[in-house]
Amino acid sequence: MQSQEAQPTAQPGYVRELLDAVPAGIIVTHQDGRISYLNAEAERLFGYPRNELLNQSIDVLLPDRFSGHHAQLRQGYIDQPSTRYMGAGRDLYGKRKDKSEFPLEIGLRSLIADGEQLIVATIVNITRRKQLEERLAKVIEASPYGQLLVDERGIIQLSTQVCSLCLVTTKKNYWANPWMFYCPNAIAMAMKNCVPAMCKNPACARWVWGATSPGAIKAELKFPSRLV
């Protein structure tokens, strides 16, 4: 990919139109953070015409609370480039020209062009997804039953206040912990193997439907629980 700073001469004429058709924002920067290229979706997401962003620092698109240490993070990526998501486990936001913000996901990859290492960022606005997640969280929270949402590794990603009351702890104390941490030792290993099996074949979850199992509270006491 050649910079928009110089008109391309060797690439097919449809390349720009092709990149502009991509439904995700694409921004290419130099190692010092200067913007070399952006596609039409990036223009739309941030509210800038291309000519206002070319050669500008990528930091103009970041909220002030993120821009202060971005240079250090960028240098870390340059030193160890890979294809990955940026800010795993953290909420990231972009800043539009009108100073408003929106939540986003950023995928990063390194690109060598004309002997220079460039950084390609693919940007997706996740406002709608965040709204749906918040609605889902409210629906789950309204349940009179304790509920835990775990990922394929068995790590707790979402819970209800009822769980906090049952386990005599706070949400922040057990989020990102394995769920079998709250199971007595007698069944913890069985639960550890259960989650991967359910991810591969949800039908196998029937063995716990209606089963009464002990739960372990923070004080290491036990209480009867029903897994559904």
N, C-alpha and C positions, 0 to 999 in steps of 0.2 A: 504494500500500500504506500503510495507516495503522498506527501503532504499537500494539503490544499494551498499552502503558501506558494508553491510553484505549480504551474499547470502540468498535469501528467502528459507524457508524450508516448509512452510505450504501452500503456494499458488500454484494453478495449473501451470504446466509447460508452458502453452500457454499465460499466462498473459503478459509477456514481449513482446512476438510477437504481441499480441493484441494491446498493447499500442503503439508499434512501427508502427503499421498499421494506426494509427490515423493521418489524414492529417493536424494536427495542432500541434505546439510544446507544450509539457507539461514539466514543470519544478516544482519540489517540493523542498521547502526550509524549513530549521529550523527557529525558531523565530529570531535567530541572523543573518539570511540571508545566511547561508551556504547552498549550493546546496546539496540536498540529492538524487535527482533522476532527470533524463531527458530522454526523449524518442528520437528516431531516427530523427524525424522531427526537434526537438530542436537542435540536432547536426548539421543538414543541414542548418538551418536558421542562426546559429551563426558561423558556420565553425570550431567548436571545436569537437574533439573526447571526448567521455564521461569521460575518465579517467583524462582529463585535467581540467574538471569543477567540478567533485565531491569534496565536502568539500571546494570549493572556494566560495568567496562571490558573490552573485548575482549582485553586483555592477560592476563586470568586464564586464557585458553584457549591461551596461548603458553608454551612452555618458557622458562625464565629467560634462556637465552642469546640468544633472539630478541627478548624484550620490551623490552630496553634501548633499541634504536634504532627500534622500531616506530612511535613517534609521528612521527618524522622521515619515515619511508617513507609513512605515512598522509597527512601533509601534502603530500608530493610528489604523491600520487595525487589529492588534492583540487584541487591547483593545475592538474593536467593529467589530468582524468578521461578514461577510455576503457574499452572492454570488452576485457579481456585476462586472461591468466593471471598470477598473482602468483608472484614469485620464479623466473622462467624460468631454467633452468640450475642451480638450487639445490635441494637436498633440504629440504623443509619438513615440520614436525612439529606436531601439536597435542597439548595436555596435557589429560588427563581430570581429573575431580574427584578421583580416587584418585592423581593425580600421575603415572600411567603415560602414555607417549607413543605416538603412532602416526603413520606417514607419511601425508601428504595432498596433494591438489592443490586449489588455490583459484582460482576464476574470479571476477573483479571486474567490476562495472559500477556506474555512477553512476545515481542515481534522484532526481528532483525530486518531492517530495510536500509539499503545503501550503506551498510557497515555500521549503522547506528542502532542501539537497542531502544525500542519504543515500548510504551505500555498501552495496551488496548483495554479499555474499560467498556463492558456491556452493562447497560443500566435499564432497570425495569421499575416502573412506578407500582408500588404494592399497596396504595391507599385502599383500594377496594378489598383486598385480602385482609388488611388490618381491620377494616370495619366488620367484615364477616367473622373474624376471629374474636373480636370484642363481643359481638352478638352471641356467638356460641358460648363464650365464657360466662355471659350473663345467664343464658339458659341453663348451663350446667350448674352454676352457683345457686340457682333457684331450686334445685332438686333437694328433697329432704334426706337424700342418701349421700353418704360420703362417696366421692368419685375421684379416681386417679386416672390420668391419661399418661401412658408411658410410650416411649418409642421402641423400636425394634431391639434395642439393647436392654430394655427394662428400666431405662432412666426416666424418672418422673418429669413430665413436661407441663402438666396442668393438674390442678386439684381444686377441691371445694373447701369452703370453710368448715363444713361438717367433718371432713377428714382431720382438719387441724384440731377440732374439739375431741375427736375420738382418739387421736394419737398424742394428745396433750403436747402440742408443739405449734409452731407457726409455719406458714407456707414457705417463707424464705429459708427455714431450717432444713426442709426436706426436698425442695425443688432441686433438680439435677442430681439427686441421689438415686441409687438403685431401689426399686420398690420392695425387693425382698429384704431390705434393711429393716422393714417394719413387719416382717414375718418372723415367728419364732424359729430357732435353728432347726427344729424338727422338720419343717416343711420348706425352709428357705431354698435349698438346693433344687427341690422339685419345681418351685416357682421360677427359679433362674432358667431352667430348661423349658418352662412352659411358654414364655413370651416368644422366643424364636420359632417355636413350633406353631403357635397361633398365627404369627405373621405369614408363615408359609401356607398354612391351611387353617383358616378361621373356624372351620367346622370342628376342629379338635378341641375348641374351647368348651364344648359341651360337657366335658368331664368335671368342670368346676361349677356348672350351673346348678344352683340350689345346694351346693355342698357347704356344710358348716365347717369353718376353719378358725383356728385361734388367730387373733391379731396381737401384735406386740406394741404396747404404748411406750412412750419415751421413758417411763420409769421402769421398764422391763417387766411390767405386769402383763397379763394376758386378758383378752376379752373375746367372747364369741363373735364371729362375723360371718356374713354370707357373701360369697363371691358370685357375681352374675355378669 
